[in-house]
Amino acid sequence: MIRVKLHQLQEGCILAEDIRGKTKKTIMPKNTVLTPYLLNVLEKFLIREVCVEPVLANGKPFNPAELLERREDDVTGDEQPIFLYLQAVQKYKKAFQSWQSGAPVDIGQIRDIIIPLFDRFIHNRKELLALHRYATKEDYLYHHAVSVGLLSGFLAKQLDYSKGDCYQIALAGILSDCGMAKVDKRILTKKSAFTAHEYEEMKQHTVFGYRMIQKIKTLKEGVKLAVLQHHERNDGTGYPFGIRDQQIHPYSKIVAVADVYHAMTSERLYRSKQSPFKALEKIQIEQFGKLSMEAIQILLDNLINFHVGTVVKLSNGEMAEIVFIQREAPTRPIVKIVNKDEFLSLSEHRDIYIEEVVYNN
């Protein structure tokens, strides 16, 4: 990370640390992508300098004219996984826009976007499960595609699929919403909930996507079915065909979990993001009998890798240390508020949840 003066910041800068006010309360959390409005907020709070990532949300390096500090343990911007990820998002965006103009899917181009990135992230579990932090409302669709590709490949690896299958499932994830390129642009950019008619048209993206990749010989049939079926549900309540458990390809079930997780934890035009811990709680309840519980459990096991002594940030802005983990409710441990003689059972305070892990010793 780098430290710069406030006037050096620009739209798209990514906060590398929480910004706190005089009362030590968090004004703006780390990983926030700065907008003109947020830059104005920082100015109103008389913030003088901040720590940001050396890369902008659009994937370009951030090179301020004046630099106060660069952490010695930082790698250069273009070597960071986040830089590679954000670049991949912009490459996918260009590909998507070409599909909107009628160009066919260049599977070699898509492979070049997702496979090297997957190889880089597969051993960086913490960063992989937190990519939703960088999704912006305007570019959500492109972040979603790349992240779902990475998450799908990760889940496949945890499920002991072969390396070749992991690559294919990662491709299924990044291509899962390619059919959105054939949906009316006004629907894609709408900032409010869909009408019934708009929702029906949007649901056709699975069929559109299948048609776009149907004749690509280098893709396994499971990849094509995953694009078609990733909104199907085991109980028959999904779309486009309302098929059930045994009729849904295993690839589709993996992509479905990655799709729902990233959608719930990302900022979207018509919906605010949720904490990963809160999202997984809701997924367990609302998607029971609909999604693969095995894949959901993998997300839980890998996300909830904290233990006694782990420091977390709560949704109310407080920092807390985990003192007891309840087996029946692993996302809701008993915590001690930092710098206070106060204990809190998150199972009894359902309106408070873990926002993120700060320190895991």
C-alpha positions as CSV (number, residue, x, y, z in Angstrom):
1,M,0.0,0.0,0.0
2,I,1.0,3.6,-0.4
3,R,0.3,6.7,1.7
4,V,-0.7,9.9,0.0
5,K,-2.1,13.3,0.8
6,L,-5.8,13.8,0.2
7,H,-5.4,16.1,-2.8
8,Q,-3.5,13.4,-4.6
9,L,-6.4,11.0,-4.6
10,Q,-8.6,10.5,-7.7
11,E,-11.8,8.6,-8.5
12,G,-11.2,4.9,-8.5
13,C,-8.6,4.8,-5.7
14,I,-9.0,1.9,-3.3
15,L,-8.6,2.4,0.4
16,A,-6.0,0.1,1.9
17,E,-6.9,0.9,5.5
18,D,-9.9,2.1,7.5
19,I,-10.2,5.8,7.8
20,R,-11.1,6.8,11.3
21,G,-12.3,10.1,12.7
22,K,-11.3,11.9,15.9
23,T,-13.6,9.6,17.9
24,K,-11.8,6.6,16.5
25,K,-15.0,5.5,14.8
26,T,-14.6,4.2,11.2
27,I,-15.6,6.9,8.7
28,M,-14.9,4.8,5.7
29,P,-13.8,1.1,5.6
30,K,-10.8,-0.3,3.8
31,N,-11.4,-1.7,0.3
32,T,-13.8,1.2,-0.5
33,V,-13.5,2.4,-4.1
34,L,-13.5,6.2,-3.9
35,T,-16.0,8.2,-5.9
36,P,-16.3,12.0,-6.3
37,Y,-18.9,12.0,-3.5
38,L,-16.7,10.0,-1.1
39,L,-13.7,12.2,-1.9
40,N,-15.8,15.2,-0.9
41,V,-16.8,13.4,2.4
42,L,-13.2,12.9,3.3
43,E,-12.5,16.5,2.7
44,K,-15.5,17.5,4.9
45,F,-14.0,15.3,7.7
46,L,-10.7,17.2,7.3
47,I,-8.8,14.0,6.5
48,R,-5.2,15.0,5.5
49,E,-3.7,11.7,4.2
50,V,-4.8,8.1,3.5
51,C,-3.4,4.7,2.6
52,V,-4.5,3.3,-0.7
53,E,-3.7,0.5,-3.1
54,P,-1.1,1.2,-5.8
55,V,-3.8,0.3,-8.4
56,L,-7.1,1.9,-9.4
57,A,-10.4,0.1,-9.7
58,N,-10.1,0.2,-13.5
59,G,-7.0,-1.9,-13.3
60,K,-4.5,0.9,-14.1
61,P,-1.6,1.8,-11.8
62,F,-2.1,4.7,-9.4
63,N,1.0,6.9,-9.7
64,P,0.6,10.0,-7.6
65,A,3.0,12.9,-8.1
66,E,3.8,13.0,-4.4
67,L,4.2,9.8,-2.3
68,L,4.5,10.0,1.5
69,E,5.2,6.3,2.1
70,R,5.4,2.9,0.4
71,R,5.3,-0.1,2.6
72,E,8.6,-2.0,2.2
73,D,6.9,-5.4,2.1
74,D,4.7,-4.3,-0.9
75,V,5.3,-5.7,-4.3
76,T,5.0,-3.3,-7.2
77,G,1.5,-2.5,-8.4
78,D,1.6,-4.7,-11.6
79,E,2.7,-7.7,-9.6
80,Q,-0.2,-7.6,-7.1
81,P,-3.0,-10.1,-7.5
82,I,-5.5,-7.3,-7.2
83,F,-3.9,-5.5,-10.2
84,L,-4.1,-8.7,-12.3
85,Y,-7.7,-9.2,-11.2
86,L,-8.8,-5.7,-12.1
87,Q,-7.0,-5.9,-15.4
88,A,-8.9,-9.1,-16.1
89,V,-12.2,-7.4,-15.4
90,Q,-11.4,-4.7,-17.9
91,K,-10.4,-7.3,-20.6
92,Y,-13.7,-9.2,-20.0
93,K,-15.6,-5.9,-20.2
94,K,-14.1,-5.3,-23.7
95,A,-15.0,-8.8,-24.8
96,F,-18.6,-8.4,-23.4
97,Q,-19.0,-5.1,-25.3
98,S,-17.9,-6.9,-28.5
99,W,-20.5,-9.6,-28.0
100,Q,-23.1,-6.8,-27.6
101,S,-22.0,-5.6,-31.0
102,G,-22.5,-9.0,-32.5
103,A,-19.0,-10.5,-32.3
104,P,-18.8,-14.3,-31.6
105,V,-17.2,-15.6,-28.4
106,D,-13.4,-15.9,-28.8
107,I,-12.8,-18.8,-26.4
108,G,-9.0,-18.3,-26.7
109,Q,-9.4,-14.8,-25.4
110,I,-11.5,-15.9,-22.5
111,R,-9.1,-18.6,-21.6
112,D,-6.3,-16.1,-21.5
113,I,-8.3,-13.9,-19.1
114,I,-9.3,-16.5,-16.6
115,I,-6.8,-19.4,-16.6
116,P,-3.6,-17.5,-15.6
117,L,-5.6,-15.6,-13.0
118,F,-7.0,-18.8,-11.6
119,D,-3.5,-20.2,-11.3
120,R,-2.4,-17.1,-9.4
121,F,-5.4,-17.0,-7.0
122,I,-5.9,-20.7,-6.3
123,H,-3.3,-20.6,-3.6
124,N,-4.5,-17.3,-2.2
125,R,-7.7,-18.3,-0.5
126,K,-8.2,-15.2,1.6
127,E,-7.9,-12.8,-1.3
128,L,-10.0,-15.0,-3.6
129,L,-13.0,-15.1,-1.2
130,A,-12.8,-11.3,-0.8
131,L,-12.8,-10.2,-4.5
132,H,-16.4,-8.9,-4.0
133,R,-14.8,-5.9,-2.2
134,Y,-13.7,-4.4,-5.5
135,A,-16.9,-4.7,-7.5
136,T,-18.4,-1.3,-8.4
137,K,-22.1,-0.8,-9.2
138,E,-21.3,0.4,-12.8
139,D,-19.0,-2.5,-13.6
140,Y,-20.7,-5.1,-11.5
141,L,-21.5,-7.4,-14.4
142,Y,-17.8,-7.7,-15.4
143,H,-16.5,-8.2,-11.9
144,H,-19.2,-10.8,-11.4
145,A,-18.2,-12.8,-14.4
146,V,-14.5,-12.9,-13.5
147,S,-15.1,-13.6,-9.8
148,V,-17.6,-16.3,-10.5
149,G,-15.1,-18.0,-12.8
150,L,-12.4,-17.9,-10.1
151,L,-14.8,-19.0,-7.3
152,S,-16.2,-21.9,-9.5
153,G,-12.7,-23.1,-10.2
154,F,-11.8,-22.9,-6.5
155,L,-14.9,-24.9,-5.4
156,A,-14.1,-27.5,-8.0
157,K,-10.6,-27.9,-6.7
158,Q,-11.9,-28.3,-3.1
159,L,-14.3,-30.9,-4.5
160,D,-11.2,-32.8,-5.9
161,Y,-11.9,-32.3,-9.5
162,S,-8.9,-32.7,-11.8
163,K,-6.9,-29.7,-12.9
164,G,-8.4,-29.9,-16.4
165,D,-12.0,-30.0,-15.0
166,C,-11.1,-27.1,-12.7
167,Y,-10.1,-25.0,-15.7
168,Q,-13.3,-26.0,-17.6
169,I,-15.5,-25.1,-14.5
170,A,-13.6,-21.8,-14.2
171,L,-14.5,-21.1,-17.9
172,A,-18.1,-22.1,-17.2
173,G,-18.2,-19.5,-14.4
174,I,-16.8,-16.6,-16.4
175,L,-19.1,-17.4,-19.3
176,S,-22.2,-18.0,-17.2
177,D,-23.6,-14.6,-17.9
178,C,-22.2,-14.1,-21.4
179,G,-25.8,-14.2,-22.6
180,M,-26.5,-10.9,-20.8
181,A,-24.9,-9.3,-23.9
182,K,-28.1,-10.2,-25.8
183,V,-30.4,-8.6,-23.1
184,D,-31.7,-5.1,-23.7
185,K,-29.1,-2.7,-22.4
186,R,-31.8,-0.6,-20.6
187,I,-32.5,-3.7,-18.4
188,L,-28.8,-4.2,-17.6
189,T,-28.3,-0.6,-16.5
190,K,-31.6,-0.2,-14.6
191,K,-31.2,1.1,-11.1
192,S,-34.5,-0.3,-9.7
193,A,-36.1,-3.7,-9.4
194,F,-37.3,-5.3,-12.6
195,T,-40.9,-5.4,-13.8
196,A,-42.3,-8.8,-14.5
197,H,-41.7,-8.4,-18.2
198,E,-38.1,-7.2,-17.7
199,Y,-37.4,-10.2,-15.3
200,E,-38.7,-12.6,-17.9
201,E,-36.4,-11.1,-20.6
202,M,-33.4,-11.1,-18.2
203,K,-34.0,-14.8,-17.4
204,Q,-33.5,-15.6,-21.1
205,H,-29.7,-14.8,-20.7
206,T,-29.1,-18.4,-19.9
207,V,-30.5,-19.6,-23.2
208,F,-28.8,-16.7,-25.1
209,G,-25.5,-17.7,-23.5
210,Y,-25.9,-21.4,-24.3
211,R,-26.5,-20.5,-28.0
212,M,-23.4,-18.3,-28.0
213,I,-21.1,-21.1,-27.0
214,Q,-23.0,-24.1,-28.2
215,K,-20.7,-24.8,-31.1
216,I,-17.3,-24.2,-29.4
217,K,-15.7,-27.6,-29.7
218,T,-13.0,-27.0,-27.1
219,L,-15.6,-26.6,-24.3
220,K,-16.9,-29.6,-22.6
221,E,-20.6,-30.2,-22.7
222,G,-20.7,-29.6,-18.9
223,V,-19.5,-26.0,-19.5
224,K,-22.3,-25.4,-22.0
225,L,-24.9,-26.9,-19.6
226,A,-23.5,-24.8,-16.7
227,V,-24.1,-21.6,-18.7
228,L,-27.7,-22.9,-19.4
229,Q,-28.5,-24.3,-16.0
230,H,-26.7,-22.2,-13.4
231,H,-30.1,-20.7,-12.3
232,E,-31.8,-24.1,-12.0
233,R,-32.4,-25.3,-8.5
234,N,-32.5,-28.8,-7.0
235,D,-36.2,-28.5,-5.9
236,G,-37.3,-27.4,-9.4
237,T,-37.9,-23.7,-8.6
238,G,-35.2,-22.4,-10.9
239,Y,-35.1,-21.4,-14.6
240,P,-35.2,-21.6,-17.6
241,F,-36.7,-25.1,-17.5
242,G,-37.5,-25.8,-13.8
243,I,-35.6,-29.1,-13.9
244,R,-34.6,-30.9,-10.6
245,D,-31.5,-32.3,-8.9
246,Q,-30.6,-35.3,-11.0
247,Q,-31.2,-33.4,-14.2
248,I,-28.8,-30.6,-13.3
249,H,-25.1,-31.1,-14.4
250,P,-22.6,-31.1,-11.5
251,Y,-20.7,-28.1,-13.2
252,S,-24.0,-26.2,-13.0
253,K,-24.4,-26.7,-9.3
254,I,-20.9,-25.4,-8.6
255,V,-21.3,-22.3,-10.7
256,A,-24.7,-21.7,-9.1
257,V,-23.2,-21.4,-5.6
258,A,-20.4,-19.2,-6.8
259,D,-22.9,-17.0,-8.6
260,V,-25.2,-16.5,-5.6
261,Y,-22.4,-15.9,-3.1
262,H,-20.7,-13.2,-5.2
263,A,-24.1,-11.6,-6.1
264,M,-25.1,-11.3,-2.5
265,T,-21.7,-9.9,-1.3
266,S,-21.2,-7.3,-4.1
267,E,-22.5,-3.7,-4.6
268,R,-25.1,-3.7,-7.4
269,L,-27.1,-1.0,-9.1
270,Y,-30.3,-1.9,-7.3
271,R,-29.0,-3.6,-4.2
272,S,-26.4,-3.0,-1.5
273,K,-23.8,-5.6,-0.7
274,Q,-23.9,-7.9,2.4
275,S,-21.1,-9.2,4.6
276,P,-19.9,-12.6,3.4
277,F,-20.8,-14.0,6.8
278,K,-24.3,-12.6,6.7
279,A,-24.7,-13.8,3.1
280,L,-23.7,-17.3,3.9
281,E,-26.1,-17.4,6.8
282,K,-28.9,-16.4,4.4
283,I,-27.8,-18.8,1.8
284,Q,-27.9,-21.7,4.2
285,I,-31.5,-20.8,5.2
286,E,-33.0,-19.5,2.0
287,Q,-31.3,-21.8,-0.4
288,F,-31.6,-25.0,1.6
289,G,-32.8,-27.8,-0.7
290,K,-32.1,-25.6,-3.7
291,L,-28.2,-25.3,-4.0
292,S,-25.4,-27.8,-3.4
293,M,-25.0,-27.9,0.4
294,E,-21.6,-29.5,-0.2
295,A,-20.3,-26.5,-2.1
296,I,-21.8,-24.0,0.4
297,Q,-20.1,-25.9,3.2
298,I,-16.7,-25.5,1.4
299,L,-17.3,-21.7,1.3
300,L,-18.1,-21.7,5.0
301,D,-15.1,-23.8,6.0
302,N,-12.7,-21.7,4.0
303,L,-14.2,-18.3,5.0
304,I,-14.7,-19.1,8.7
305,N,-11.1,-20.1,9.4
306,F,-10.9,-18.0,12.5
307,H,-10.3,-19.3,16.0
308,V,-10.1,-18.0,19.6
309,G,-8.0,-14.8,19.5
310,T,-9.0,-13.8,16.0
311,V,-9.7,-10.0,15.7
312,V,-12.8,-9.1,13.6
313,K,-14.7,-6.0,12.6
314,L,-18.4,-6.1,13.4
315,S,-21.2,-4.5,11.4
316,N,-21.6,-1.8,14.1
317,G,-18.1,-0.6,13.5
318,E,-16.6,-2.1,16.7
319,M,-13.5,-4.2,16.7
320,A,-13.8,-7.4,18.6
321,E,-11.7,-10.5,19.6
322,I,-13.3,-14.0,19.4
323,V,-13.3,-15.7,22.7
324,F,-15.6,-18.7,22.0
325,I,-16.8,-20.4,18.8
326,Q,-20.2,-22.1,19.0
327,R,-20.3,-25.3,17.0
328,E,-23.9,-24.9,16.0
329,A,-23.4,-21.3,14.9
330,P,-19.8,-20.8,13.6
331,T,-20.6,-17.4,12.0
332,R,-21.8,-16.1,15.4
333,P,-19.2,-16.6,18.1
334,I,-18.9,-14.9,21.4
335,V,-16.6,-11.9,21.2
336,K,-15.0,-9.3,23.5
337,I,-15.1,-5.7,22.3
338,V,-11.6,-4.4,21.9
339,N,-10.5,-1.9,24.6
340,K,-13.8,-2.5,26.5
341,D,-14.7,-4.9,29.3
342,E,-17.7,-6.0,27.3
343,F,-18.6,-9.5,25.9
344,L,-21.2,-10.0,23.1
345,S,-22.8,-13.2,21.9
346,L,-23.6,-12.7,18.3
347,S,-26.2,-15.5,18.4
348,E,-28.2,-13.4,20.8
349,H,-27.7,-10.2,18.9
350,R,-28.9,-11.1,15.4
351,D,-28.7,-7.5,14.1
352,I,-24.9,-7.5,14.6
353,Y,-22.7,-9.8,12.5
354,I,-19.0,-10.1,11.5
355,E,-18.1,-7.8,8.7
356,E,-14.6,-9.1,8.1
357,V,-11.5,-10.7,9.7
358,V,-8.9,-8.1,10.6
359,Y,-6.2,-10.3,12.2
360,N,-5.9,-14.1,12.4
361,N,-3.0,-15.2,14.5
